[in-house]
């Protein structure tokens, strides 16, 4: 798995190491999603296109993950995969397609309240993109 | 290393001396036993909070403190209104995550043998879990009324009675709540979720008053041994989370963030943005008050099916994650400050105008829920708390074990057996929650309450033993 869950007493913290920035972003979405759904597989019944902006890379990642929580709360949309992700590094913009299903078709319990900036970082080291994110659960 | 720097002041108090950029020292209400479990990074967070502008006297950690984001959980700080800042990280994402205690006219024997049907029924009646909305679907106008009027909105709509909100912090309605400060995005997350418990550590418990420590105060709160009581723990759901997130971004854009922790992004209290956050935060807090009022109403309706003469009254309803303007003594003088409590409970002593009239002589009820398998406590606020902890004490058992560790240490079958052994009937959203919320994931609530009592910042009144538990 391209993501690892780290120890955090109250919340959930994960670390991603990926060969590309795009993969690092989509793996972050996978880590968030696993926190919410556990080991249940979500079917790819629907597609959502969306675009995200940020003023720096950290904010772009924060906004991207927050959008997934927003879709779950407002449209009951639970993602399965992130596809066709494109990041415009210069303008800190992201475009992607998310596939997924209606949340009410599944039984799961972990409520991720929010993405946090707590000890969040994104860095490039030895050709790898690394990030750590803490979720408020 | 922060732990090494700590100075022991007494058996229940430690000081983190002021070093580096700290404006004030840290003050921790801990026993040696509890200190052993406090993470080094949680102490770092105490020091980080002490670096914020305008902080008064000390950065406080309570007996249930542990690592959070921005502030530690179990963290309290007060800020000068002219020079100080407000930080959404000092309130938390789940604005007004809070606890309400109901007393009933039932005894333990009324419930025995009917545990399963009652728990099932409540589980069906009170919406819980992720992605499951409440029973109401409000339009934006009506939601605005909720954000302005809180629990009072719900009572006006027929969900409960006046006495319910009179026994709620701030009468269930924080003034200065302007819905125009709440984004469309936050409102759209809130609209489908009003009247739902949520998931994770949010719960509904039916408990028995197991032990009374202070008879006369227990009598004032209407509690007696053997009585069935109900505890509701939930917050402002996606609406509050989004308000926090929105203002973290706005403050970051306008003022940047402290280099030591982006989670402590803040704005001057007096600034337009600081004021706007406070009014939006009040809206989210009112949403949480209304939420618990609706749940109270549905509990009343549901329990009547089983007990036609069922009666339940609100003992009290307290905020855990909130910022409030309060008067405190600073340098010998009365002064209004902004107190931020993150995973902490207000614990005012006798006489404060903020306390409901019928409790004012004895002090404010403080509710400290334990984990789902252990006791919970009712404490009473004190004058001493006002002097040494800005009128605050602990808010719960406090986590000790990460969720990942909980899964390594225990299987679902073991967690289930453990609850059966304790004689507690549990209804849960799924198996994961039962493992993660197991009593082994939490600190010893007895010790958390004892330290609050010994330190004199919240005195023990009654101990409650869980019987039926519903976790989202």
Interface residues (C-beta under 8 A of the other chain):
Chain A: X5 X6 X7 X8 X9 X10 X11 X12 X36 X38 X55 X58 X59 X66 X69 X70 X72 X73 X74 X76 X78 X103 X104 X107 X108 X109 X110 X111 X113 X114 X115 X116 X117 X118 X119 X120 X134 X136 X137
Chain B: X39 X42 X66 X67 X68 X69 X70 X73 X92 X93 X94 X129 X130 X131 X132 X185 X188 X189 X192 X193 X198 X199 X200 X202 X237 X238 X241 X242 X244 X245 X248 X249 X252 X253 X257 X261 X262 X263 X265 X399 X400 X401 X402 X403 X404 X405 X428 X429 X430 X432 X433 X436 X471 X472
